[in-house]
């Protein structure tokens, strides 16, 4: 069922909504009548989405009367340059971990005061973060390691707060 009558009080916060998975999630929840808080690197890069889009996280409560989040989705991520680990630079390591691992943790910490105790925290991860031998690929060691780390962090969030639904989604091969 679509429309705002049943969902007008539901609020979802999504990072990385300028394209791909994040844009798709935002469009879906807007269609369902939710309030969508969309975080992007550059508001100009975000496509025009119909509905209520708010990009200023620090002003949500005071200027936009956002009092809670039902769902928070950590969707932002970056891929590795395609080097073997022997050639990967410390700078690239730091950048990939900053976005893919630290980013979702900082997002969780920043949004937790507004996230309902029985709410949902979702991290868009990757099969590359699996430790299964079937998902070991060359050239993406840093990316895979950063996703494995965020998988563990997300699992720990759920362990620490069992009422909070915290999980990762590995969408498979996606052209983002």
N, C-alpha and C positions, 0 to 999 in steps of 0.2 A: 504494500500500500504506500502510495506516495502522498506528499502534501505536508503542509506545515502544522496541521491541527494536532497530530500526535507527537511530533518531533520538535516543535518549536523551542522547547527548553533544553534540548540535547545539544551539547557543544563538543566538537572534535577539534583538536589542534594537530596540524600536520606540517612537518618540515619538508622542504624540497618539492614544492607544488608547481614549479614553473613548467614542468614537462613530465612525461613518462608516468611511472607508477603514482607519484604524488598527485599529479594533475588528475589522473583517473580516480583516485580515492576522493579528492576534493569534489569533483563533478558528481560522483555517486551520492555523497552525503548532502550536497546542495540540492540535488534532485529529490532527496528524501525529506527535505525541509529542515535539516539541521543547521545550526550556526557553525560555520567553518572558519576557523582561525588558520590562515595560511601563511607559513613562514617561507620566505624565499631570500636568496642572496641579494637580488636586485628586484624591487617591485616592477620595474619596467620590463623585466624578463618574463614575468608571469603572464600567461594568456588571460584574456578577459573571461572571467568566470561570472556567471549570473548568480546573484545571491549575496549573502553577507560575508564578505572577506575582510579580515582584519590582519594587518601585517605588523603592527607595533606591539610586540610582546610585553614590553615593560609598561605599557599604558593600558593593558587589557582591563584590569580591574577598575581603575579610576576613571578613565575616559570612555570605556566601552561597556562598562557594567557586566563584564564577564566574571561571574562568581564561582564558576566551577568548570571542570572538564570531565566529560564522561569517558572520552578516549583521547589518548595522546599517541601519535604515530611518528616515530623517528625514521624518516625515509631518506634523509640526505646521505649521500655517500660519494666516494671517489674511487676510481680504479687505479691500479699500479701502472707504471710506465711500460711494463713488459720486459723487465730485466730479470735475469737469474738472480737469486739471492746474493751470489758472490759479487755481482756488480751493482746491487742496490745501494743507494747512498743513504747516509743517516738522515739527510734532509728529507728525502722521499719517505723514509720510514716514519719520521716525526709527523709529516703532513698526513699520511694515510691513517695513522693511529689517531691523530687529532680529530679528523673528520669522522672516521668509521667507528672508533671505539670510545674515545673521550666525548665526542659530540652527543651520542645518545645518553651517556651517563649524566652529562651536564644538563641536557634537556630534561631528563627524569628529575634531577635534583631541583631544577628551576620550576618545573610545573607541578611537582608533588604537592605543594600546599593547596593548589586548586583542583588536583585530581581527586575525584571521589574515592573514598576508601575501598569501595567495591568496583571501581572503575577499571579501565583497561589501558595498559601501556604496551605498545607494539613496536618492535624494531624490524624494519625490513632488512633482512640479512641476505645470505647467499649460500648456495650449495658449496661454494669455495671455502666456507667456514667449517665444513664437516671434516672430521678427522678420519672418516672412512677412506680406505685406500682407493675406492672407485672415484673419488672426487679430488684427487691430487693432480694438479695440472702445472706444467712448467710456465714460467714467466709471471705467475700471479701469487708468488709466495707471500709477499707483504700484504696484499689484499686479503688472501685467504686467512692469514694469521690475524689480521685486524678483525675479520668477521668471526673467527673462532672466539676471539677474546670478547667481542660484544655479545655473542651467544651465551657465554658463561656469565657475563655481567647481568644479562636479562634474566637468566635462570635464577641467579642469586637474588635479584629483586623479588621475584615470586616467592622464593624460599623465605626471605626476610619478612614479607608481607603476604601471607597466604590468601587473604581476602581480595587482594588486588590481582587481577588477571594480567600477568606479564609474560609475554612470549615473543618469539621471533617468527617471521614468515620468510621462507626461502622460495621466492616466486619462480625459480627456474630461469631459463634463458629468456631474457627480455631485451628488446631493442630500445634502450633508453638513451 
